[in-house]
Amino acid sequence: MAVVTLSSKGQIVIPRDIRRRLRLEEGAKVEIAVSGQTAVLRPLRGKPADWRRWEGTFAKRGLLKALAEEHAAEIAEDA
């Protein structure tokens, strides 16, 4: 068990060996749950992006047309 000191700003430093075990890097999000007199830190892993966020992105860039042309060229090479 590691013992850390709370700063005047309410901050603590998670020891390096614990950060490595939990694969925590700079900017990682950590959830704090309190149960009675116990606080539990749990790393939050990113959720997959909602696909609707990307809707229309590829059409604007002509990516589908470029992929279709590339596919047609590959078929022509194989023939």
C-alpha positions as CSV (number, residue, x, y, z in Angstrom):
1,M,0.0,0.0,0.0
2,A,1.3,3.4,-0.9
3,V,0.9,6.5,1.3
4,V,0.6,9.9,-0.4
5,T,0.3,13.4,0.9
6,L,-2.6,15.7,0.0
7,S,-1.4,19.1,-1.2
8,S,-2.9,22.5,-0.1
9,K,-4.9,22.4,-3.4
10,G,-6.3,19.0,-2.6
11,Q,-4.1,17.2,-5.1
12,I,-2.3,13.9,-4.7
13,V,0.4,12.2,-6.7
14,I,-0.2,8.6,-7.8
15,P,3.1,6.7,-7.4
16,R,4.8,5.7,-10.6
17,D,4.5,1.9,-10.0
18,I,0.8,2.2,-9.5
19,R,0.4,4.4,-12.6
20,R,2.3,1.8,-14.6
21,R,0.2,-1.1,-13.3
22,L,-3.0,0.8,-14.2
23,R,-1.5,2.1,-17.5
24,L,-2.2,5.7,-16.5
25,E,-0.6,8.3,-18.7
26,E,-0.7,12.1,-18.5
27,G,-4.2,13.4,-19.1
28,A,-5.8,10.1,-18.2
29,K,-9.3,10.3,-16.6
30,V,-9.8,8.7,-13.3
31,E,-13.2,8.1,-11.5
32,I,-13.3,8.5,-7.7
33,A,-16.0,6.5,-5.9
34,V,-16.6,7.0,-2.2
35,S,-18.0,4.2,0.0
36,G,-18.1,5.1,3.7
37,Q,-14.6,6.2,4.7
38,T,-13.0,4.6,1.6
39,A,-12.2,6.2,-1.7
40,V,-11.6,4.1,-4.8
41,L,-9.8,5.4,-7.9
42,R,-10.7,3.7,-11.2
43,P,-9.2,4.5,-14.5
44,L,-11.8,5.5,-17.2
45,R,-11.1,4.1,-20.6
46,G,-12.3,6.0,-23.6
47,K,-15.7,5.1,-25.1
48,P,-15.8,4.5,-28.8
49,A,-16.9,7.6,-30.7
50,D,-20.5,7.8,-31.7
51,W,-20.6,7.0,-35.4
52,R,-23.1,9.9,-36.0
53,R,-20.3,12.3,-35.2
54,W,-18.6,11.2,-38.5
55,E,-21.8,11.3,-40.6
56,G,-21.2,13.0,-43.9
57,T,-17.4,13.5,-43.3
58,F,-16.3,11.2,-46.1
59,A,-18.8,12.5,-48.7
60,K,-17.4,16.0,-48.3
61,R,-13.9,14.9,-49.1
62,G,-14.8,12.7,-52.1
63,L,-13.3,9.7,-50.3
64,L,-15.9,7.3,-51.6
65,K,-15.2,8.4,-55.2
66,A,-11.5,8.0,-54.7
67,L,-11.9,4.5,-53.2
68,A,-14.2,3.5,-56.0
69,E,-11.6,4.7,-58.6
70,E,-8.8,2.9,-56.7
71,H,-10.9,-0.3,-56.6
72,A,-11.6,-0.1,-60.3
73,A,-7.9,0.3,-61.1
74,E,-7.1,-2.7,-59.0
75,I,-9.7,-4.8,-60.8
76,A,-8.3,-3.6,-64.2
77,E,-4.8,-4.7,-63.1
78,D,-6.0,-8.1,-62.1
79,A,-7.8,-8.7,-65.4
